[in-house]
Amino acid sequence: MCKINDIYQTELEYLKDGIKNSSNPYHTFTLSSLNGIYPESRTIVLRGLDFDPLKIYFNADYRSPKIQELTKNHFCSALFYDRKRKIQLRFKCQAVLHYQNNISRKIWSNTVLQSRKCYMGPHSPSKSLDEWHPNIPLEYLKTDPDKEHSKEGYINFTHVELKIMESDLLQLHHDGHIRFKVINGNKLFFVSP
Ligand SMILES: Cc1cc2nc3c(=O)[nH]c(=O)nc-3n(C[C@H](O)[C@H](O)[C@H](O)COP(=O)(O)O)c2cc1C
């Protein structure tokens, strides 16, 4: 008998571990959003998770195309794959952007100086450049800003909440794959692999 509820709970625990554990493959995921009619995908670091209701969180530069895309259309998809354990998680999500609010302020206050400098770049992410620029202040290539100066990055900082509406879990097995969906965290049913 295949207990899909147990498999689902185990994967949620792996996701939780992936927030801090960079050797867990769930530490990063692929986020796809719509740029007009074109899907755009990129790698993102998992920063947080709530179990009930299920939500995942990440950080981004407010000036980046992904934030513009999610502002126009908050429906998106998050994809995780654990190559060793051969498990794929695919989530249908709705994005909620936290920018210059109590939630973004709290996350920013816990963001280390090394990460804060990524939000201090003079250029909008993905903008064309006439010549190479690392898009962090050049004085901080080898050091980090002090706390006071790092505050300048907050204007570009966004914390993104992804509310998960549907989960699709695929576990590969040589003697028959297991695949099931979870709707709104409670309705679990098999789908054909
Ligand atoms: C390992 C890895 C982790 C990344 N994590 C993030 C992240 O957490 N947030 C983010 O905005 N971009 C992250 N990026 C960069 C994005 O993949 C992307 O290149 C950049 O944000 C521009 O995306 P956009 O033009 O679609 O907005 C990461 C890239 C890599 C390779």
The ligand as an ORCA input file, in Angstrom:
! r2SCAN-3c Opt
* xyz 0 1
  C      22.100     29.483     -7.599
  C      21.327     30.730     -7.950
  C      20.492     31.285     -7.009
  C      19.768     32.451     -7.296
  N      18.912     32.961     -6.355
  C      18.174     34.052     -6.643
  C      17.225     34.543     -5.696
  O      17.029     34.003     -4.599
  N      16.520     35.651     -6.043
  C      16.674     36.259     -7.272
  O      15.985     37.254     -7.513
  N      17.568     35.818     -8.176
  C      18.311     34.710     -7.910
  N      19.212     34.236     -8.818
  C      19.369     34.946    -10.114
  C      18.202     34.607    -11.042
  O      18.294     33.235    -11.432
  C      18.174     35.493    -12.294
  O      19.316     35.300    -13.084
  C      18.072     36.979    -11.949
  O      17.386     37.184    -10.728
  C      17.365     37.736    -13.051
  O      16.081     37.205    -13.211
  P      14.892     37.994    -13.936
  O      15.511     38.778    -15.080
  O      13.973     36.932    -14.417
  O      14.256     38.874    -12.906
  C      19.912     33.068     -8.563
  C      20.747     32.481     -9.512
  C      21.443     31.344     -9.210
  C      22.342     30.748    -10.273
*
